[in-house]
Amino acid sequence: MDKIAYKKKIIAACRQAVEASAMTTHQTMTQRVADATDSEETGYGDKYESKDEEMIDDSRRLEPHLDFLRREMVTLDGLNPETEHAEIDQGAVVITDSLRFLVAVSAQFEVNGEPFVGISIAAPIFQAMQGKQAGDTFGFNGNDFKEVF
């Protein structure tokens, strides 16, 4: 498989992982609201008048996470798989002697049975690898990584 096709597959797998997380979060929010609507419980406690209010509040607390995941999908949509990176930067696929990365968004996913870690440019490990080229070594948390691809 050529590099562009492989990178497209990596980005698609990452997007699928982020979409699955967003779908699970949305379903959890929806279920909590539905459970609250179906419940007739009252006199629940000090902070909430009912378990219903607590479930709705729990649902609202998930909104920032869902918004974050939507922004992650926008970031993935903005990647051009045909861009070749001479140095590690946003959108780069980094294959090291021990781990595989996509520099884009935070996610964990697999491609062809191989685990990948999606990292954002705000991740501390990105700071250690930024600007490196194939064959370079970078260290993070006491581990050395050699970029091989």
Buried (B, 14 or more C-beta within 10 A) or exposed (E): EEEEEBBBBBBBBBBEBBBEBBEEBBEBBEEBBEBBEEEEEEEBEEEEEBBBBBBBEBBEEBEEBBEBBEEBBEBBEEBEBEEEBEEBBBBBBBBBEEBBBBBBBBBEBEBEEEEBBBBBBEBEBBEBBBEBEBEBEBEBEEEEBBBEE
